């Protein structure tokens, strides 16, 4: 009798194990045939909404094309979107909302403001993120899970200082008007470090909150001191950037202004006439010069312009490439998860020819790419 009970117990246990295993396999099968979900921590409101909207438009172009062609490995692709308004205080809650909704292993998150806060969280949670416009040094942590497509603040700093040296020499006097956030502070620190290596002097620094739209107080001070200034450096990704460049002229600031592509090519700028003569550090990608575009880039520019009635800026091109890279890696690894995708980026992908140029990653998933110096002449972008 004891033997019979023992045998029945073994049979019941075996049936339970079979049921659990079968149910688990069934769940995995459903998961693999459902949509591929990618989290997107977006900038759809707040002072930098123009940049986030351009990126979202690029995502939509690629998603429509990909899903219309059958998706990735037969599965549709879905973005799970949460707006964090370019506010570092909202970044963590936006991430937790996306995580609760979908538990994605892949994230697209834009902007230095959010990237600085979330980098350690991505690593802690074992998910992989691609930041397409995060220049901040705080995002660099040597982890292959925190990828970046944008040129970093240290490279911007070196390129700006080299441009200043070529035009004004190594004894140039530099002034700053910079946004008081992760982006502006990171750029300020990197440019200052490179300038001091050359022997240049920092003669004045003015700051503003990224949500500001009137810069007369800061610019009046700069104009009063401009005899001692050779070049003024500014970065401003807020919606008031066009006003800032106009106020330079209105308030009589006449010295050379040097900036970056995010500021000069900001989609909120209605007219570039106020930017004539401004120098800026740009990517090799230039949507306005067809001679510099690959066939893939030309097609992207044409499709974007047809859909949205304007040329795509660098953040749109970077966003398109960020999502395209995820789709390529997910397909190659058969949706193998964050570690497999990160390994693909740093060890297997090689060089990817994107719409924004050639892209490859180092062992920390930091992008390898070069800068270009450009200026605005008669409202048009011209390479120097």
N, C-alpha and C positions, 0 to 999 in steps of 0.2 A: 504493500500500500504506500509506504514511504517512497519507494522507487517510482511508483506511478505519479505521485504528487510532484516529485522532483522533475520527472520528464515533462509533465504538463507545464510546470513553471518555466522550464527551459524553452519550451515551444512558445509560450506566451511572450517571454522576453525577446525571443527571436522575431516574433511577429511585430512587436513594438519597435524594434530596431529597424526592421524592413520598412515599416510605416513612416518612421521619422526620416530615414534616408530617402525614401521615395518622395516624401513631401518636400524635403529640402532640395532635391534635384529638380522637382517641379517648379519650386520658387525660383531657383537659379535660371531655369529655362525660360520662365516668364520674364525675368529681369533682363535676360540677354536678347529677348525678342521685342521688348518694349522700347520706348524712345531713349536715346542717349541724352542725358541731361547734363548741361553745363551751366554752372552758376555764373551770373553776371552782376557784379556790384557796380551799379551804373551812376553816372552823374547826369541826371535828367532834370534837376532843379538846382537852385543856388547860383552863386556867382560865375561858375564855370560850366553852366548847362550847355552852352553852345558847343563846347568841345565834346561833351558826352553825347549830345544829339548826333553830331557828325559820326562818331564812332558807332552809335546804334544804327544809323542808316547803312553803314558799311556791313555791319553784321546781318542786317535784314536782306541785303542783296545776296550775300553768300548763302544764307540759310534757305532762301527761296530757291536758288539755283540747285543747291545740294539736295534738298528734300524732293524737288521736282524730278531729279534724276534717280530717285530711289534711296537717298540717304547714304549712310555709311554701313557697309556690310549688310545692306537690306533693312537697316533701322533708321527711322527718322531722327532728326536732331532737334532738341528743344532747349532754348535758353530759359533759365529760371532767374528772373530779373528782380532786383531790389535796388531802389534809389538810395544813395547815401549822401547826395547833395554836396559832394566835395567837402565834407565836414568830418574831420577825424573823430569827433565825438559821436557821430552816428555810424561809423564804419563797422564797429564790432556788432552792434545790434542788427545791422543790415546783413552781415555775414551769418549771424545766428538764425535769422529769419529764413534765409536761403537754405541753410543747412537743415533746418527743421522741415521745410517744405519738401525737399528732394534728396538730401544727403548726397550731393554730387561729389565726385572725386576731382573734378576739373573746374577751375574758376578763371574767369576773365575779370580783372579788376583794374580800373584805370585811375591814374592820378597819384601824385606823391602823398597827398593828404591821407588817403586810405591805406596805401601800400606800407607806409611807415608803421602804422598801428598793427596791421594784419600779418605782416611777414612772419613773426614768431608763431602766430596762431595756425597759419598754413602748415608750418613744419610740425607743430605739436599734433595737429589733427591728421597729418599724413596725406594731405591733398596737394595738388600741384596747381599753381597760379601762374598765368602770364600777365604781366603788367606792360601795357603798350606805351605808356607815357609817364612812367614814374622815374624821375631823375634822382630822387633823394638818396643820399648815401646810406640812410637808415635801412633801406631795402636790401642792401648787400650783406648777405650772411653766410656765403659760401655753400648754401644748400641748393641742390639741383631741383628742389621743389618750388623755389621762388624764382621763376624765370622772368626775364625782362627783355623787351624789344626796343626800348628807348635808349638813346644815348644818355649816359650818366652825367651827373653834375660835374664830376672831375674832368670828363672829356670836353664838356661845354666850356669849363673854366680854362683849360689849356688852349682850346681853339680861340677863345675870346682874347686871351692874353697874347697869343701869337699874332693875332690880327692887330692888336694895339701896338705891339712892338714894331711890326712892319710899317705902320703908318706914323707913329709918334716916337718911336725909340724906347729904350729900356728905362728911361727916366720919366716916363709919362705920369701925369697926375690923373687919378681916376676918382670919379664920384659915382654913387649908387642911388637909385630910387627903386626899392624892392618890396615885394609883398611879404608881409610878416606871417608867413606860414611855412610848412615843411619844405615846400617847393622853393620859395624865395630864400629861406635861410640856408638851405643846402647849396643853392647856387652861389649865394653870397660868400659862404665859407670856402667853397672850392675855387672861385675866381680870386678871392683875396689871397689864398695860399699860393696860387700860381703867380700872381702879380708880385708878391713880395719876394719870391724866388728870383725874379728878374730885376729886382731893385726898384720897382714902381712904387708910387706913393698913393695911399688912400686918403683923400683930402676931405671927403664928406659922405655921409650915409643917411639917406632919408628912407623911412618905411611907411607902409600903408596897409590897412586891412584889405583882404582880397575882395570883400564886398563893396569897398569904396568906389564911388563914381565921380568924385571931384578931388583933384590933386593940386589945387591952386596953392594951398599953404606950403606944401613940400617944394613945388616947382618955383615959387617966388623966392624961397631961400636959395635954391640952386642957381637961379638966374642972377641973384645978387652976388654970388660967389664965383661966377663963371670965368672970371679972369684967371683964376687959379686952377681951372679944370681943363684938361685936354679932351677927355672922353667921358660921357655919362653912360653907365650900364643900367639897363632896366629889364626886369621880367615881370609880366603881368598877364595872368590867364583869366582875370575877371572880366565881366561884361563891360566894364568901364575903360578897357584898354584903348579904344578908339578915342575917347575923350582925353585920355592922358596925352596921347601923341598930338592932338589938336591943341591942348593947353600949352605944350612946349612952345609952339609958335605964337600963340596968343600972348603969352607972358614973356616973350623975348629971349627964350633960351636958344642960343645959336650954335652951341658946340656940338661936336659929333656925338650921335646917339648910337649905341651898340646894344643889340637885343638878341632874342632867340626866335626860332621859328614858331613856337607855340604862341608867342605874343604878337609877332608881326603878321602871322597868317591866321589870326583868330577869326572865326566866322562871324563874330558880332561886328567887326569893322565894316562899315558901309562903304567908305571911300578910302583909298590909299594915298590920296593926294597929300594928306597931312604927314605921311610917312616917307615922302621923297627924301632920299639921301641917307635914310637910316640903314646902317649895316646890321646884318643878323647872321647867326650861325644856324645852318639848316642841315637837313639830311641830303644825301645825294638825290633822293626822290624829289621831283619837281613837276607837279601836275600841269604847270603852265608852259613847260618847254618840251615839246613833242620829240625833239631830237635826243633827249636824255631818257626816253621811256622805252622799256622793253615791250614786246608785243602783248604780254600779259598786263603790263601797266596801262598800255593804251586802251585795251579792252575794258579794264576797270574804270578808267577815267571816262570813257564813252558811256558805259552803262550807268555810272553814278550821275553823270551830268544829265543824261536822258531822264533818269528817274527823279532827280531832285533839283534840276535846273541850276546847278552850280558845280564848280570844280571841287573835287575832294582834296581836303588839306592833308597834312602829314598824319594827324591822328586818325583820320578815316582810313588812310592807307595802312597804317600800323594796326588798327583794329581789324581790318580785313585779313591781314596776314596772321595776326594772333589766332583768330578763329580758324583760319585755313590750316595753320600748324597743328592745332589740336585735332582737327578732323583727319589730317594726314597721319598723326601719331596714333590716334584711336584705331584707325583702319589697319595700320601696320602691326599693332599689338593685339588686334581683335578685342579692343576694349579691356586691356589687361590691367587697368587701374593706374593710380598715380605714379607708383614707383616704375612701372613698365614704361609709361609715357615719358617720365623725366629721363629715364635711361636712354630712351630712343632719341630724345632731343640732344643729349650731350655725348652719346657714344655711337649712335647709329645713323643719324640723319645726314650728317655732312653739311653741305651748303644747300640751302633752299632758296630758289629764285622766286622771291615774292613780288608783289606789286610795288612795294616800297624799296626794293633793291635786294641785294644778296644778303642772306641771313645765315649765320651759324652761331652756335653757342659754345662757350667754354665749359669747364667741368662744374662750374657753379651756375650754369644756365644763364650766364650774362651774355648778351649779344655782342658779336663782333661786327662793327660797322663804322664807317668814316663820316666826317662832317664836310660841309661845304660853306664857303663864305659868299653871301649874296647881299644885294642892296635893292632898294626900290627907286626906279627911275620913271617919271611920268606915270606913276601908279602901277607899274609893272615890275615883276621880279626879274632881276638881272644878275647873272653870276659874275663874281669878281675874279 
